[in-house]
């Protein structure tokens, strides 16, 4: 009798798990304008998709935002990208300012991307067109978080830079009256590029 009761209990637990887990996962999924945002999910979710080899230690992002990358992390786009995103997130809420290049004064789009990369000891040009020209160009399917996204006109002229956050989102300093934020990509007119290491 006890073993039959145990089997029934195990079957019931399995059925409940199969029913509730998809609902819990769906409720934790990012929504635009909903209670659960991608930013909140990105801050709280444990990194499971990318694990560093035992010999690689991922640095923590300190209060200043500055990070010294090991050679192994610096040369690995996925590992490096995790740190880029951690640094980019630190400046959420900094106001947009045309020509702005620091958290004290505010950021324009390329001032923000340049500042974030500089915190990792990675130096890129000042303006978005020059940033794009200096980098390795990728297809959208090759993008990993931490790569740069460059928005362009129908004729191909780059006019805006952002940091790819994954799942179709970017961290960026959008325009006058706005602040650094995580936002869904709103157009199909964008390029992906990666810093040359």
N, C-alpha and C positions, 0 to 999 in steps of 0.2 A: 504493500500500500504506500509506504513511504517513497519508494522509488518511482511509482506511478505519479505521486503528487509532485516529486522533484522534476520529473520529465514534463509534467503539465506546467509547472512554474517556469521552467526554462523555455518552453514553447511560447508561453504567454509573454515573457520578457522579450523574446526575439520578435514576436509580432508587434509589440508596443514600440520597440526600437525601430523596426522597419517602417512603422507608421509615423512616428514622431520625428525621427532624425531628418528626413527630407524637409519637414515643415520648419524645424529649428534652423536648418541650413538656409532655407529660403528666407526666413525672417531675418537672418543675419546678413543676407546679400545686400550689396550696396544699392541704394535707390536715390534717384535724383529728386531732391526736395522732400524726401521722406525722413523719418526719424533716424534711420540708420544710414549714414553717409559712407562713401568710399573712404573719405579721410579718416573717419572714426574706425572703420574696419582695418585700414592700413596701419593705424597707430596701435591697435590692440591685437591684431592677428599675429600669431607666432610665425616666423618664417619657416615654412616647411618645404617649399618647392626647391630651395637652393640650400645646399649644405656645403660648407667649406671642407676641403680635405683636412685630415687631422693635423697636417703640418702648417695650415693656414689659420691664423688668428685674425678674426674680423675686429677692427678697432671699434671702440664705443665713441659716439659723438658727444663731446664734452659741452660744458656750458657756453664756451666761446664759439662752438661750431667748427673749430679747426681740427683737422684730423691728419695724422701722418700715416700714409698708406704703405704697407709692405710692398715689396716688388711683386709678390704673388697676387695680392689683391689689386694692385694698380694695373696689372696686365690682363686681368680677367674681367671682361665687360659685365658679367652678371654679378660677381661679387662687388666690384667697384660700384655698380649701379645701386646696390642696396645701400651703400654709404652715401652716394649722391642723394638719394631720396630722403634718407634720414636727415641730411643737412638741409635740403630744400624745404622740408617740412618745418624746420625751426623758424623760418621767416614768414610763416602764414600770418596774414593780417597786416604786414607792413604796407603802407600806402604806396600807390603808384605816384611817381614823379617823373616827368619827362627829363631825360638826361641823368636820372638818379642812379647812383652806383653803390649805395650802402644802406644798411638798415636804419642808420641815424637820419639820413635825408630822404629816404624812399628809393624805390627802384623803378626804372623802366624795364621793358622786357629783357633786353640783352644785358643791361646792368645787373639784373637778378641772376641770369644764367651764368654770367661771368663771375659774379661774386661767389655763388655756390661752388663752382668748380675751383675757384681760387682757395677756398677753405680746405680743399684736399691737395693743394699744391699743384693743381692742374691749371695751366694758363691758356686762355682762349682770347681771341680778339674782342674788341669792345662792341662793335655793332653786329646786328643779326646777319646781314649779308656776308660780312667778313668771317663771322663764325662758321657759317655754312660752307663757305669756300675753303676754309682751312681744314675741314673734316673729311672723314671717309663716308661717302654716301651709301646708304643701305636701302633695301626695299622695306616696305612697311611690315612685312611678315618677319623680318629679321630684328625688329625693334625689341629691346629689352628695357625695363625700367632703368633710368639713369642716362639713357641716350637723349639726344636733343631732337626736338621737333621744330621744324621751320615752316610756318604758314606762308603761302605764296598766292599771288594773283593768278588769273587764268593764263597770263602770258609767262608765268614762271618767276616773277620778281618776288624775292623773299621780303616780307615786311614784319614778321613777328617771330620771336623765339620762345621756346618753352622746354620744360624738362619732362620727358615721358615718364609717367607713373605706372603704366600698365593698364590693361583692360579698357583702353580707349580714353584714358584720362591724362591730363598734364598738370604740372605745377607751373604757374606763370604769374607775371605781373601784367594784367591785361591792358588797362587804359586809364585815362584820367577819371577820377572819381571812384576807382576800384582799389582793391588791395590784393596782395599776393594770396592766391588761393588754388585749390585743387578743383579742376573743372573738366567736364567731358569735352572731348574734341568735337567741335561744332560744324566742321566742314570736311570735305574730301580732299581739299587742296592743301596738302601738307607733305613735307619731305621728312625723312629721318636721316640723321647723321651721327657719327660716333667720333669722339676725339681720337686722334692718332697718338698712340703711345709707343 
